[in-house]
């Protein structure tokens, strides 16, 4: 037999906690108040303002410290023994205790606590769930009214206002919740001994329990006090682990599971003279490995100094296993080899190949352990490993932050015939020669050299490789040209191509515009192919300009006068004409300010023999009749013969007026026709 455990259960207000403390004190038992632990859980839940009805929100318990030491409950190092007895905690504790996650964590701690010596543990499911094999099980009970009266008196004694009726309702509600919860409901264990405390004083109840314990111990034939799993007698240099239960400036007290707490002074905790108070470095609930330096009848004195080196080296071993980073101080330069560095009482080695540039004695460095010899208690560390990892991390982060379309500024780090390598802070990209500018160059060195700063645009990002473009940030030749001209402006260019539907005019390097055949002249009959050759300079007006589509429309006729807009004439009108050219098939003439044509058949009268060249010369002026006029087609056809015929008719008609009116025209001309 290794220990003796008493499980004491009962409903809220039955006096479990107070009586357990009294019995434990009288018998020298360790008292564990599980209800206080659950109340501490409830207090933390209320402080965090979680939804206490939702089990998933109790994950905070995995990082919460709850310690029950010497009848004091510590929540994350804070003594909350009074606060956990508030009405808000009392009202909510049953809700918090009903969840499996909460009870699983608490039960694990409670069972572990019951492994040592004589233990008296009270709660609501100790005999049924937590310690089903307890040596003695007791179930305390009392009427709700009596329990309410006790709780009310207890609260008022602490100076807190309380109402009996309200507390009675809370106890009844708590009883219902505790006995009806799905997980570990409140019930009396089959082998538990019930004690009704309604009409008993605390001392009377305590005496009953003590009698039961004595009786049970007496019935255990093989029980011997020396068989209990009591703490061993400590000697100087024994190694112990203690839980901090009280912190003062120069001293701390630790629970080391012995006849008294251990005492440790600040000078026995650290050699660092800059530390002036325990309150800056230690808190209640911390676990500390230490060594016994002195044992008296009343005290056990502890020291951590001899543990520092051992703990530190163990920390080195663990850091190496977990690939963690530690901070060291450079203490010595070892010529041509490296540096000695210090880590908490341990001297480690950092080779030159693993050291950063310009490192000096007293420098503090974050390093990674790369080799450990536990037998010799030494290790090799590296700063370069961390720098490489940091560089890789920063490089990956920078690459993740870059997107296609981003505009970045980088430095030319390498020049090749096919392009430039541009480096940013951690990554680099390729700028191919065809992405340098909109105009192609065969000599890339004429555009950039190593060390140049260049603004570029990311055009591709695949498999961690960046493709860049400089020309994407430059105006295209069309965009640059568009900034120098306006719609309607007169420009000159060279004919570079003759197309079936117009002329291609180069206006600037790599900038071409189209002079459509319909915009060559107002005269639709003009044949530009006959008058224009490649290389000719042509003056035009800009009709439209679309730099994005690289399209420019030009017009030559927009710069020319259209005389036909002033022509107002119709077929049959007689106009003065001037011969500008005599052809075999007729006469080119100028009339009404425009060009016209007199066919040979309309140039001579019936009485004129020969050709038009026999009767007409350049600059001759005469009168002709319009026989066809179409302004839209610049078409004007005239007849000199018709005007001459009209004149001849007039002459005959005048002659006839002077002769006999009965004389016919045939009579007049008969002699001439013989």
Secondary structure, DSSP 8 states (H G I E B T S, - for coil): ---EEEEEEE-TTSSHHHHHHHHHHHHT-EEEEHHHHHHHHHHHHHHHT--TT-GGGGGGGGG--EEEETTEEEETTEE-TTGGGSHHHHHHHHHHHTSHHHHHHHHHHHHHHTTSSEEEEEESSIIIIITTT-SEEEEEE--HHHHHHHHHHHHHHTT----HHHHHHHHHHHHHHHHH-SSS-----TT-EEEE-TT--HHHHHHHHHHHHHHHHHH-TT--GGGS-------TT-EEEEEEEEE-SSEEEEE-SSSS-EEEEGGGT---TT---GGGT--TT-EEEEEEEEE-SS-EEEE-HHHHHHHHHHHHHHHHHHT-EEEEEEEEEETTTEEEEEETTEEEEEEGGGS-TT--TT-EEEEEEEEEETTTTEEEEESHHHHHHHHHHHHHHHHHH--TT-EEEEEEEEEETTEEEEE-SS-EEEEEGGGS-SS--S-GGGT--TT-EEEEEEEEEETTEEEEESGGGS--HHHHHHTT--TT-EEEEEEEEEETTEEEEEEETTEEEEEEGGGT-S-TT--HHHH--TT-EEEEEEEEEETTTTEEEEESGGGS--GGGG----TT-EEEEEEEEEETTEEEEEETTEEEEEEGGGTS-TT--S-HHHH--TT-EEEEEEEEEEGGGTEEEEEHHHHHHHHHHHHHHHHHHHS-TT--HHHHHHHHH-
